[in-house]
Amino acid sequence: MVYAAVPQGSPEDRMSADVFSLHLADAPDALQRVLAICHRKQCDVVGVSFHAGDRHRHARLELSVQAGSRAPELASRLGGLVDVLDVSQAYRARPDGGRS
């Protein structure tokens, strides 16, 4: 059986991506928890850049999602995760590669 996600929101929301920057604790399942929240909130993940932490710095994650009007709620939920030390919305990427 094949399931397909039905895009929600306005055409502009579906074409642009919200980019979040997160600092994570060095928990082995921190990345999976973040991605599970995105899935639960029906936000399509379109890009991930993960840099593992070490003894000098925390892990860092740059997450691009198509969240549209759900972006503020997603940021709040991500910030509430026990493994997330800090979350900020870095920018909104446009389909032409620009930022807004």
N, C-alpha and C positions, 0 to 999 in steps of 0.2 A: 504494500500500500504506500502511495506517495502523498505527502502532504505539502502544500505550498502556502507560504505566508501571503496573506492579502494585504497590500500596502494600505495604511490608514493615514488620515490627515490630508492636508492640502497638497497639490502637486509640488509646491515649493518645499514643503516639509519633506516630501519623499525624495527630492533631488539633492537636498543639502544634508550635511552631516554635522552634528554637534561633537566637538572634540573636548574631552575631559582629561585633565591631568591628575593622577592620583599617586600618593605615596602610601605604600603598603608595608605592614609588618612582615617580618620574615617567616610567615606561616606557610606551610607547604600547600595549603589549599586556598590561599587568598585570591589568586587569579580566578579559580573556578567559582568562588563565591561571587565575585564581581560579575562574571559572565552569566551566572545563574540569575542574578537580579535583572540584568538587561533582558534576558529571555522572559522572565516572569512579567516584566513591564511591557512586553511586546515591542521592544526597541531592537531593530536590526543592527547587529554589529557589522560595520563595514571596514574596520581597520583596528589593529592592535599593535602596539610597540611596547614590549616588556623588557625591563632591565633588572635583572636579579640584584638583590641587595648583598652587601657583604658586611664585615664587622665595622666598616667606617660609614656606611650610608644605608638607608632603607631602600627597598625595592621601589621602582618607579614604573608606572603604567600610563601610556597615552592611549586613550580609547576613543575611537570614532564610531558614533552611533547615529542612526536615523531615528531621533526621538521626537522631533517636531515640538508640539505643545507640551509633551510629557517631559521635556528636558529638566525643568526645575524640580519636578517630583523625583525623577531619576537621580539627580544630584543629591537630593535629600536622602533618598534610600541608600545610595552608595556611601554617603558620609556616615550613615548609621551602622554600617557593618563593623564588627569588632576588629577586623584586620586592616581597615582603611584608616590611616592616620590623618590624611588631608585630601580633600577633593576640591577642584576648581574647574569651572568651565573655561577652557583656554580660548576657544574661538568657535565660530560657526563656519565650516568650509562650504563654499559654493561649488556647484558642479563644474565650473570653469577653472577650478583650482585656486580661486581667490578666497579671501577671508572676509567675514563681516562681523 
